[in-house]
Amino acid sequence: MDTQRITVGLLWGKYAGPITTVNDLALALDPARFRIVFLFLSDDGGCDNHLARLGHPVIFLSSIKRLNAFRPSLLIRLIQAIRREKIDILHCHAHKPTFYGILAGWLCPRLAVLGHVHGLNRSAGLNRKLTNWLLFHRINRLVPVADAVKRDILADNWALPESKVTVLENSIDYDRFAGDATPADQARQKMNIPQDAFVFGAVGRLDPTKGVPYLIDAFARVHRDLPQARLVLLGEGRFRAEYEKQVADLGLGDCVHFLGHQPNIPQLLRGLDVFVMASVAEGMPRGILEAMASGVPCVATGVGGIPEILGDGRYGLLARPADPDSLAQALLSMARMPIDRRSELAAAARTRAWDVYSHTVVREKLRAIYESEYSRIPHRAAPNRQSEGI
């Protein structure tokens, strides 16, 4: 195998803080083989950057907080950074970074450009289709987070060869969730939930995309048949007041708990009987993967990559999106399921979370993608030794 050290640049729109992303996989690659550089189109806002604290090169390409129109100066700075850092592979996340990355690739012929696609309907508009048709001639590989996203990309982008599209699933820190030993009664005490309640819980933004109003309506139906049921909503969002009013109007104020943002999700998941994801649109949501690793039975809507995660119902129950009746039926089915059967379902889902979605497994897929693209770079023995004339 080629022993040349590979320099990978991860290009993002903005720094989002120490949240779980592909960054975690890249940081865990063999440092003797891979050097990782982080690039951001927009400024850091003066925040404390954990990537820089870890000793990795971090480059902010502009001081602009909101990038709307195309900026040639930003492209020039990106090309300069690619050449200065001798980047071999530029791994771009979302459309705007991919747009700039592909343009830079035309001027850096020994650069492999990857475009990471995190959700559905990213190419729905005609303008985006036309733009992609021009740009994707230069891209080396598109990396969707799920088979559903791959199908969406191929359906919406004309003449894009399937060979250029490789799925790389979102991944989780499996041990962080599977290894938490918080007793259920202690977790419920932290959430101020009665010990004898049957607890449904959701983790994520309080946002229409996450199907929160449908979940609240579904829970109202469930509560009529299961009076000891409680619903825990872990997360924040600008629609919180609207959803709190919906709960109050339904007379559910005593049994729906808005707990806001919580830093200790692995502990709190231990207090749930069933995890719920009621989204109307998703790519490959990490929240359900974390619940599976925690051993919590899951009910979710069949959108995006969720049916893949749950094996079309083999590892959890599926409901129709935007359909409170369907969701309520699935929640009641899970609640009424014999405990032994529910435990078997959760155990199978936990095994799947490790086998398919753990950092350890997905990191190896990412390494293979990088190795494959690097092997195709012309004159890779002297990668990106372009002149620094720009």
Secondary structure, 3 states (H helix, E strand, C coil): CCCCCEEEEEEECCCCCCCCCHHHHHHCCCCCCEEEEEEECCCCCCCCCHHHHCCCCEEECCCCCCCCCCCHHHHHHHHHHHHHHCCCEEEEECHHHHHHHHHHHHHCCCCEEEEEECCCCCCCCHHHHHHHHHHCCCCCEEEECCHHHHHHHHHHCCCCCHHHECCCCCCECHHHHHCCCCCHHHHHHHHCCCCCCEEEEEECCCCHHHCHHHHHHHHHHHHHHCCCEEEEEEECCCCHHHHHHHHHHCCCCCCEEEEECCCCHHHHHCCCCEEEECCCCCCCCHHHHHHHHHCCCEEEECCCCHHHHCHHHCCCEEECCCCHHHHHHHHHHHHHCCHHHHHHHHHHHHHHHHHHHEHHHHHHHHHHHHHHHHHCCCCCCCCCCCCCCC
